[in-house]
Amino acid sequence: MLSSKQRAYLRGLANNVPAIFQVGKGGINDNLVKQVSDALEARELVKVHVLKNSLLDTREVAEELAGLTDSETVQVIGSKFVLYKESRENKTIQLPEN
């Protein structure tokens, strides 16, 4: 579980990160979950854009995808959200102490 200080730090880092995934009317499928998991392992911080034709709202998609990838939702703003998961192999983000 992220503390508010750690979440604020990650939000600052996420400002420069482009959204690399989109969720549309197809919703969340196994392929998307695998790709997001792989991206989280490589980058630790991933931004996702939910398209207007999606049947789910942004918060629902964020919570479901976070659960399926064992990651944490950093923030949800408008149609975008940010996920964080500490990498096992190539850890690059050093979180501040609580």
PAZAPA-4460 file (N, C-alpha, C; in steps of 0.05 Angstrom, whole numbers, plus 32768, in hexadecimal, padded with zeros to 4 digits):
% residues 98
    n_x    n_y    n_z   ca_x   ca_y   ca_z    c_x    c_y    c_z   seq   type   mol
   8011   7FE8   8000   8000   8000   8000   8012   8019   8000     1      M     A
   800B   802B   7FEE   801B   8044   7FEC   8012   8058   8000     2      L     A
   8025   8067   800C   801E   807D   801E   8017   8095   800C     3      S     A
   800B   80A9   8018   8004   80C1   8009   801D   80D0   7FFE     4      S     A
   8032   80CF   800D   804B   80DB   8004   8056   80CC   7FEC     5      K     A
   8056   80B2   7FEC   805F   80A2   7FD6   804D   80A6   7FBD     6      Q     A
   8033   80A7   7FC2   8020   80AB   7FAC   8024   80C6   7F9F     7      R     A
   802A   80DB   7FAF   802F   80F6   7FA5   8049   80F6   7F94     8      A     A
   805D   80E8   7F9E   8076   80E5   7F8F   8072   80D8   7F73     9      Y     A
   8062   80C2   7F73   805D   80B4   7F5A   804C   80C5   7F47    10      L     A
   8039   80D4   7F52   8029   80E6   7F41   803B   80FA   7F33    11      R     A
   804F   8104   7F41   8062   8117   7F35   8071   810A   7F1F    12      G     A
   807A   80F1   7F23   8089   80E3   7F0E   8077   80DD   7EF6    13      L     A
   805D   80D8   7EFB   804B   80D0   7EE6   8043   80E7   7ED3    14      A     A
   8049   8100   7EDB   8042   8117   7ECA   8050   8115   7EAF    15      N     A
   8068   810B   7EAE   8077   8109   7E95   8073   80EF   7E85    16      N     A
   8064   80DD   7E91   8061   80C2   7E85   8049   80C3   7E71    17      V     A
   804D   80BB   7E58   8037   80BA   7E45   8025   80A2   7E4B    18      P     A
   800C   80A4   7E43   7FFA   808D   7E45   8002   8079   7E30    19      A     A
   8009   8060   7E38   8012   804D   7E24   7FFD   8037   7E1F    20      I     A
   7FE7   8037   7E2D   7FD1   8024   7E28   7FB7   8033   7E27    21      F     A
   7FA4   8027   7E17   7F8A   8032   7E15   7F76   801C   7E1A    22      Q     A
   7F60   8023   7E28   7F4B   8010   7E2D   7F32   801B   7E1F    23      V     A
   7F27   800B   7E0D   7F0F   8014   7DFE   7EF7   8003   7E04    24      G     A
   7EE6   8000   7DF0   7ECD   7FF1   7DF5   7ED2   7FD3   7DF9    25      K     A
   7EEA   7FCA   7DF1   7EF1   7FAE   7DF5   7EF6   7FA8   7E12    26      G     A
   7EFB   7FBD   7E22   7F00   7FB9   7E3F   7F1B   7FAD   7E45    27      G     A
   7F1C   7F9F   7E5C   7F35   7F93   7E65   7F35   7F76   7E5D    28      I     A
   7F49   7F6E   7E4E   7F4C   7F52   7E46   7F67   7F47   7E4F    29      N     A
   7F6B   7F2D   7E4C   7F83   7F20   7E55   7F9C   7F2C   7E48    30      D     A
   7F9A   7F33   7E2F   7FB1   7F3F   7E21   7FB9   7F5A   7E2D    31      N     A
   7FA6   7F6A   7E33   7FAB   7F84   7E3F   7FB8   7F81   7E5B    32      L     A
   7FAE   7F6E   7E6B   7FB8   7F69   7E85   7FD6   7F61   7E83    33      V     A
   7FDC   7F4F   7E70   7FF7   7F45   7E6D   800A   7F5C   7E64    34      K     A
   8001   7F6C   7E52   8011   7F83   7E48   8016   7F97   7E5E    35      Q     A
   8002   7F9E   7E6E   8005   7FB1   7E84   8018   7FA5   7E99    36      V     A
   8015   7F8B   7E9F   8027   7F7E   7EB2   8044   7F80   7EA9    37      S     A
   8049   7F7A   7E8F   8064   7F7B   7E84   806F   7F98   7E85    38      D     A
   805E   7FAB   7E7F   8066   7FC7   7E7F   806C   7FD0   7E9C    39      A     A
   805D   7FC7   7EAF   8062   7FCE   7ECB   807C   7FC3   7ED4    40      L     A
   8083   7FAA   7ECB   809C   7F9E   7ED3   80B3   7FAE   7EC7    41      E     A
   80B0   7FB8   7EAF   80C5   7FC7   7EA1   80C7   7FE4   7EAA    42      A     A
   80B1   7FF1   7EB0   80B1   800E   7EB5   80A9   8015   7ED2    43      R     A
   809A   8004   7EDF   8090   8009   7EFA   8078   801C   7EFC    44      E     A
   8077   802F   7EE9   8062   8043   7EE9   8055   8044   7ECD    45      L     A
   803B   8040   7ECC   802D   803E   7EB2   8014   804F   7EB3    46      V     A
   8010   805F   7E9D   7FF8   806F   7E9A   7FE6   8063   7E85    47      K     A
   7FCC   8061   7E8B   7FB9   8055   7E79   7FA2   8069   7E73    48      V     A
   7F99   806A   7E5A   7F84   807C   7E51   7F6B   806B   7E4C    49      H     A
   7F55   8073   7E57   7F3B   8066   7E53   7F2C   8076   7E3E    50      V     A
   7F25   8069   7E28   7F17   8077   7E12   7EFA   807C   7E19    51      L     A
   7EEE   808F   7E0A   7ED2   8096   7E10   7EBF   8080   7E09    52      K     A
   7EC6   806D   7DF7   7EB4   8058   7DF0   7EB6   8040   7E02    53      N     A
   7EC6   8042   7E18   7EC8   802C   7E2B   7EAE   802A   7E3B    54      S     A
   7EA6   8011   7E41   7E8E   800C   7E50   7E92   8011   7E6E    55      L     A
   7EAB   8011   7E77   7EB1   8015   7E93   7EBC   8032   7E97    56      L     A
   7EB9   803C   7EAF   7EC4   8057   7EB5   7EE1   8053   7EBD    57      D     A
   7EF0   8069   7EBE   7F0D   8068   7EC2   7F14   805C   7EDD    58      T     A
   7F06   8063   7EF2   7F0D   8058   7F0D   7F09   8039   7F0E    59      R     A
   7EF3   8030   7F01   7EEE   8013   7F00   7F04   8004   7EF2    60      E     A
   7F0D   800F   7EDB   7F22   8003   7ECB   7F3C   8003   7EDC    61      V     A
   7F42   8019   7EE9   7F5A   801B   7EF9   7F5B   8006   7F0F    62      A     A
   7F45   8004   7F1E   7F44   7FF1   7F34   7F46   7FD4   7F2A    63      E     A
   7F38   7FCE   7F15   7F38   7FB2   7F0A   7F54   7FAB   7F00    64      E     A
   7F60   7FBD   7EF0   7F7A   7FB8   7EE5   7F90   7FB7   7EFB    65      L     A
   7F8D   7FC7   7F0F   7FA0   7FC6   7F26   7F9E   7FAC   7F34    66      A     A
   7F86   7FA2   7F38   7F82   7F88   7F44   7F8D   7F71   7F34    67      G     A
   7F89   7F72   7F1A   7F92   7F5C   7F08   7FB1   7F5C   7F05    68      L     A
   7FBE   7F73   7F08   7FDB   7F75   7F04   7FEA   7F76   7F1F    69      T     A
   7FDC   7F75   7F35   7FE8   7F77   7F50   7FF7   7F92   7F53    70      D     A
   7FEC   7FA7   7F48   7FF9   7FC1   7F49   7FE8   7FD4   7F5A    71      S     A
   7FF0   7FEC   7F5D   7FE1   8000   7F6D   7FD9   8017   7F5B    72      E     A
   7FC1   8021   7F5F   7FB8   8039   7F51   7FC4   8051   7F5E    73      T     A
   7FD3   8061   7F4F   7FDF   8079   7F59   7FCB   8090   7F58    74      V     A
   7FBF   8094   7F41   7FAB   80A9   7F3E   7F99   80A4   7F27    75      Q     A
   7F81   80B0   7F28   7F6E   80AF   7F12   7F65   80CC   7F0D    76      V     A
   7F6A   80D5   7EF5   7F63   80F0   7EED   7F55   80EF   7ED2    77      I     A
   7F3C   80F8   7ED1   7F2E   80F8   7EB8   7F2C   80DC   7EAC    78      G     A
   7F37   80D9   7E94   7F36   80BF   7E86   7F51   80B1   7E88    79      S     A
   7F63   80BA   7E99   7F7D   80AD   7E9B   7F82   80A4   7EB8    80      K     A
   7F92   808F   7EBB   7F9A   8086   7ED6   7FB6   807C   7ED5    81      F     A
   7FC3   807B   7EEC   7FDF   8073   7EEF   7FE1   805B   7F02    82      V     A
   7FEF   8046   7EF9   7FF4   802F   7F0A   8012   802D   7F11    83      L     A
   8017   8022   7F29   8033   801E   7F32   8036   8002   7F3D    84      Y     A
   804C   7FF5   7F35   8053   7FDC   7F41   8072   7FDA   7F42    85      K     A
   807C   7FD4   7F59   809A   7FD2   7F5C   80A4   7FBB   7F4B    86      E     A
   80B8   7FC0   7F3B   80C4   7FAC   7F29   80D5   7F99   7F39    87      S     A
   80D4   7F7F   7F32   80E5   7F6B   7F3F   8101   7F6C   7F33    88      R     A
   8103   7F70   7F19   811D   7F6E   7F0B   812C   7F88   7F08    89      E     A
   811F   7F9D   7EFF   812C   7FB6   7EFA   811E   7FCD   7F08    90      N     A
   8123   7FCF   7F22   8117   7FE4   7F33   8125   7FFF   7F2D    91      K     A
   8116   8013   7F25   8121   802D   7F1F   8116   8043   7F30    92      T     A
   80FD   8040   7F3A   80F1   8055   7F4A   80F6   8050   7F67    93      I     A
   8102   8063   7F75   8107   8062   7F91   80F2   8072   7FA0    94      Q     A
   80E0   8064   7FAD   80CA   8072   7FBB   80D5   807F   7FD5    95      L     A
   80CA   8097   7FDC   80D1   80A3   7FF6   80C7   8093   800D    96      P     A
   80D4   8095   8024   80CA   8087   803C   80B0   8094   8045    97      E     A
   80A0   8084   8053   8086   808E   805D   808A   80A7   806B    98      N     A
***
